[in-house]
């Protein structure tokens, strides 16, 4: 598996990551299946796993995905010394819905809980503020994060769903290595709002969430002629084409497609070997 540097950390991770969310939300697979998926990802050389405290069914199930990933890593027979787990905090799951909570008290508590869920044997590799809460300033919400870094609970910090100005505010409080915003052939905001350009200029890793456009787009990728034709001509899946398109947009991008089946993560890993020409990229741009 090709590798790339995580931000300016000097640490290299796989060029394709694994998103853990599908293993812990509604309609999630059996735990044994999820662990098998994570083990297969590790076999394929994937060393970057993205999770969150809110990848769960509801508040009573909080930290489910983090605990699952920790269980999978500790039961893996191979080398996990290079694996980086990036988690997030700041979203709530009351009755299965989603809501923001940037309260310093809450973030201080959930960081400690994430640290414990991930094994409490080493600092959290990457902790990301999941989404800014308008009830608190960026500085207020990130103050306990800086405290956790200083206390050895967190190694690196990232942000998610942030604008360029919000990223700059965050960097005034604590060093930032990554930004995770929505980005797909149908959600192009990072190109328009300057976040992708800023990440590339500043050496920050950009993690595109929902790379296949969400459940509605995911099911209809093959209906887009430009994507379907490129997939057929290259002998790969439509998902490979989308991941290759994302990687072509900027060297800062590290896709983190979710998976809950072994076949899915095997397919995503193959995308690391797919390249698109400038004209092929433009074909997708025009089609979407």
C-alpha positions as CSV (number, residue, x, y, z in Angstrom):
1,X,0.0,0.0,0.0
2,X,1.2,3.5,-0.9
3,X,1.9,5.7,2.0
4,X,1.7,9.5,2.6
5,X,2.7,11.8,5.4
6,X,0.0,12.7,8.0
7,X,0.1,16.5,8.1
8,X,3.5,17.7,9.0
9,X,4.0,15.0,11.6
10,X,6.7,13.0,10.0
11,X,4.4,9.9,10.4
12,X,3.4,8.1,7.3
13,X,0.1,6.2,6.9
14,X,-1.7,4.4,4.1
15,X,-2.9,6.4,1.2
16,X,-6.4,4.9,1.6
17,X,-7.9,4.7,5.1
18,X,-10.8,2.9,6.6
19,X,-13.9,4.6,7.9
20,X,-15.4,2.8,10.9
21,X,-18.8,4.4,11.0
22,X,-20.9,1.7,9.1
23,X,-19.8,-0.8,11.7
24,X,-21.5,0.9,14.6
25,X,-24.6,2.8,13.5
26,X,-28.1,1.5,12.5
27,X,-28.1,-1.8,10.6
28,X,-24.5,-2.5,11.7
29,X,-23.1,-6.0,11.1
30,X,-22.2,-8.5,13.8
31,X,-19.2,-7.7,15.8
32,X,-17.3,-10.7,14.4
33,X,-17.9,-9.5,10.9
34,X,-16.7,-6.0,11.7
35,X,-13.5,-7.3,13.4
36,X,-12.9,-9.4,10.3
37,X,-13.2,-6.3,8.1
38,X,-10.7,-4.4,10.3
39,X,-8.3,-7.3,10.2
40,X,-8.5,-7.6,6.4
41,X,-7.8,-3.8,6.2
42,X,-4.7,-4.3,8.2
43,X,-3.7,-7.3,6.0
44,X,-4.0,-5.0,3.0
45,X,-1.6,-2.5,4.5
46,X,-4.2,0.1,5.6
47,X,-2.8,1.9,8.6
48,X,-5.2,4.8,9.1
49,X,-8.6,4.2,10.7
50,X,-11.1,6.9,11.3
51,X,-13.7,6.7,14.0
52,X,-15.7,8.9,16.5
53,X,-17.2,8.7,19.9
54,X,-20.6,9.3,18.2
55,X,-20.4,6.3,15.9
56,X,-23.0,4.4,17.8
57,X,-26.7,3.9,18.0
58,X,-27.5,6.5,20.7
59,X,-26.1,8.1,23.8
60,X,-26.3,4.8,25.8
61,X,-24.1,3.2,23.1
62,X,-21.5,6.0,23.0
63,X,-17.9,5.0,22.0
64,X,-19.0,1.8,20.4
65,X,-16.8,2.1,17.4
66,X,-13.8,3.1,19.3
67,X,-14.1,0.0,21.6
68,X,-14.7,-2.2,18.5
69,X,-11.5,-0.9,16.8
70,X,-9.5,-1.4,20.0
71,X,-10.8,-5.0,20.3
72,X,-9.9,-5.6,16.6
73,X,-6.4,-4.2,17.0
74,X,-5.6,-6.1,20.2
75,X,-6.8,-9.4,18.6
76,X,-4.8,-9.0,15.4
77,X,-1.9,-11.3,15.0
78,X,0.2,-9.0,12.9
79,X,2.1,-5.8,13.5
80,X,0.0,-2.8,14.6
81,X,2.8,-0.5,15.6
82,X,2.3,1.7,12.5
83,X,-1.5,1.9,12.8
84,X,-3.0,5.4,13.4
85,X,-6.5,5.7,14.9
86,X,-8.2,9.1,14.4
87,X,-11.2,9.6,16.5
88,X,-13.6,12.6,17.0
89,X,-15.6,14.2,19.7
90,X,-18.2,16.9,19.9
91,X,-21.4,15.3,18.5
92,X,-24.2,13.8,20.6
93,X,-26.6,11.0,19.7
94,X,-29.8,11.6,21.6
95,X,-32.3,8.9,20.5
96,X,-30.2,8.2,17.5
97,X,-30.2,11.8,16.2
98,X,-27.2,14.0,15.7
99,X,-26.4,17.2,17.6
100,X,-23.4,19.4,18.4
101,X,-21.9,19.9,21.8
102,X,-18.8,22.0,22.0
103,X,-19.0,22.5,25.8
104,X,-15.5,22.4,27.3
105,X,-16.8,20.3,30.1
106,X,-18.3,17.7,27.7
107,X,-15.2,17.6,25.5
108,X,-13.0,17.2,28.5
109,X,-15.1,14.2,29.6
110,X,-15.4,12.6,26.2
111,X,-11.7,12.8,25.5
112,X,-11.1,10.9,28.7
113,X,-13.7,8.3,27.7
114,X,-12.3,8.0,24.2
115,X,-8.8,7.5,25.7
116,X,-10.2,4.7,27.8
117,X,-12.2,3.2,25.0
118,X,-9.1,3.0,22.8
119,X,-7.2,1.1,25.5
120,X,-5.7,3.9,27.6
121,X,-2.2,2.5,26.9
122,X,-0.9,5.3,24.8
123,X,-2.2,8.8,23.8
124,X,-5.0,9.0,21.3
125,X,-3.2,9.1,17.9
126,X,-5.4,11.9,16.4
127,X,-8.4,13.5,18.2
128,X,-10.6,15.7,16.0
129,X,-13.2,18.3,17.0
130,X,-16.2,16.9,15.1
131,X,-18.0,20.1,14.3
132,X,-17.9,23.6,15.7
133,X,-20.7,24.5,18.2
134,X,-21.9,28.1,17.7
135,X,-22.7,28.3,21.4
136,X,-18.9,28.3,22.1
137,X,-15.9,30.0,20.6
138,X,-13.3,27.8,18.9
139,X,-10.9,28.8,21.6
140,X,-13.3,27.8,24.4
141,X,-14.0,24.4,22.9
142,X,-10.4,23.6,22.1
143,X,-9.0,24.7,25.5
144,X,-9.6,21.2,27.0
145,X,-8.1,19.6,23.9
146,X,-4.9,21.6,24.4
147,X,-5.0,20.5,28.0
148,X,-5.3,16.8,26.9
149,X,-2.4,17.2,24.6
150,X,-0.2,18.7,27.4
151,X,-1.4,15.9,29.7
152,X,-0.4,13.2,27.2
153,X,-3.9,12.0,26.4
154,X,-3.8,13.2,22.8
155,X,-0.8,13.1,20.4
156,X,-2.2,15.0,17.4
157,X,-5.3,17.2,16.8
158,X,-7.6,17.6,13.8
159,X,-10.8,19.4,13.1
160,X,-13.9,18.5,11.1
161,X,-16.6,20.6,9.3
162,X,-14.4,23.7,9.7
163,X,-14.0,26.8,7.4
164,X,-10.6,28.3,6.7
165,X,-11.2,31.0,9.2
166,X,-12.2,28.4,11.9
167,X,-9.1,26.3,11.1
168,X,-7.0,29.4,11.6
169,X,-8.7,30.1,14.9
170,X,-8.1,26.5,16.0
171,X,-4.4,26.7,15.1
172,X,-4.1,29.7,17.5
173,X,-5.0,27.3,20.3
174,X,-3.3,24.0,19.3
175,X,-1.4,22.5,16.5
176,X,-3.7,21.0,13.8
177,X,-2.6,18.2,11.5
178,X,-5.8,17.3,9.6
179,X,-9.2,18.6,8.4
180,X,-12.2,16.4,7.8
181,X,-14.9,17.9,5.7
182,X,-17.5,16.5,3.3
183,X,-16.2,16.1,-0.2
184,X,-17.3,14.0,-3.2
185,X,-17.9,14.5,-6.9
186,X,-21.3,16.0,-5.9
187,X,-20.2,18.0,-2.8
188,X,-17.5,20.3,-4.0
189,X,-17.6,22.9,-1.2
190,X,-13.9,22.4,-0.2
191,X,-12.9,23.6,-3.7
192,X,-15.1,26.7,-3.5
193,X,-14.5,27.8,0.2
194,X,-10.7,27.5,0.0
195,X,-10.3,24.7,2.6
196,X,-8.7,22.2,0.2
197,X,-6.3,24.8,-1.1
198,X,-5.5,26.0,2.5
199,X,-4.8,22.4,3.6
200,X,-2.4,21.8,0.6
201,X,-0.6,25.1,1.2
202,X,-0.2,24.5,5.0
203,X,0.7,20.8,4.8
204,X,-2.5,19.6,6.5
205,X,-4.1,16.3,5.6
206,X,-7.6,16.6,4.1
207,X,-9.9,13.7,5.0
208,X,-13.0,13.7,2.8
209,X,-16.1,12.3,4.5
210,X,-18.9,10.7,2.6
211,X,-16.7,10.2,-0.5
212,X,-19.4,8.4,-2.4
213,X,-22.0,11.1,-1.9
214,X,-24.0,9.4,0.9
215,X,-26.6,6.6,0.7
216,X,-28.5,8.1,-2.2
217,X,-25.5,8.7,-4.5
218,X,-23.7,5.5,-3.3
219,X,-26.5,3.3,-4.7
220,X,-26.6,5.1,-8.1
221,X,-22.9,5.6,-9.0
222,X,-23.2,3.1,-11.9
223,X,-25.9,5.3,-13.4
224,X,-23.5,8.1,-14.1
225,X,-22.1,7.3,-17.6
226,X,-18.7,9.0,-17.2
227,X,-17.9,7.0,-14.0
228,X,-19.4,3.8,-15.2
229,X,-17.5,4.0,-18.6
230,X,-14.2,4.7,-16.9
231,X,-14.7,1.8,-14.5
232,X,-15.4,-0.5,-17.3
233,X,-12.5,0.6,-19.4
234,X,-10.0,0.2,-16.5
235,X,-11.6,-3.0,-15.2
236,X,-12.3,-1.6,-11.7
237,X,-15.3,-0.7,-9.7
238,X,-17.1,2.7,-9.8
239,X,-16.0,3.2,-6.2
240,X,-12.4,2.9,-7.3
241,X,-13.0,5.6,-9.9
242,X,-14.5,8.0,-7.3
243,X,-11.6,7.4,-4.9
244,X,-9.1,7.9,-7.6
245,X,-10.9,11.1,-8.6
246,X,-10.6,12.4,-5.0
247,X,-6.9,11.6,-4.8
248,X,-6.3,13.4,-8.1
249,X,-7.7,16.7,-6.7
250,X,-4.9,17.3,-4.2
251,X,-1.9,15.6,-2.7
252,X,-3.4,16.6,0.7
253,X,-6.3,14.2,0.3
254,X,-6.5,10.9,2.1
255,X,-9.8,9.1,1.4
256,X,-11.4,7.2,4.3
257,X,-14.2,5.1,2.8
258,X,-16.4,3.3,5.2
259,X,-16.8,-0.5,5.1
260,X,-18.8,-3.1,6.9
261,X,-17.9,-6.0,4.5
262,X,-14.6,-7.6,3.6
263,X,-15.3,-7.2,-0.1
264,X,-15.8,-3.4,0.4
265,X,-12.5,-2.7,2.0
266,X,-10.7,-5.0,-0.4
267,X,-12.2,-3.0,-3.3
268,X,-11.3,0.4,-1.6
269,X,-7.7,-0.7,-1.1
270,X,-7.4,-1.4,-4.9
271,X,-8.2,2.2,-5.6
272,X,-4.6,3.1,-4.5
273,X,-3.4,1.6,-7.8
274,X,-5.9,3.5,-10.0
275,X,-4.8,6.7,-11.7
276,X,-6.8,9.1,-13.8
277,X,-5.6,11.3,-16.6
278,X,-6.4,15.0,-16.6
279,X,-9.0,14.5,-19.2
280,X,-10.6,11.6,-17.3
281,X,-10.8,13.8,-14.2
282,X,-12.5,16.5,-16.3
283,X,-15.0,13.9,-17.6
284,X,-16.1,13.3,-14.1
285,X,-16.1,17.0,-13.3
286,X,-18.4,17.6,-16.2
287,X,-20.7,14.7,-15.4
288,X,-21.2,15.7,-11.8
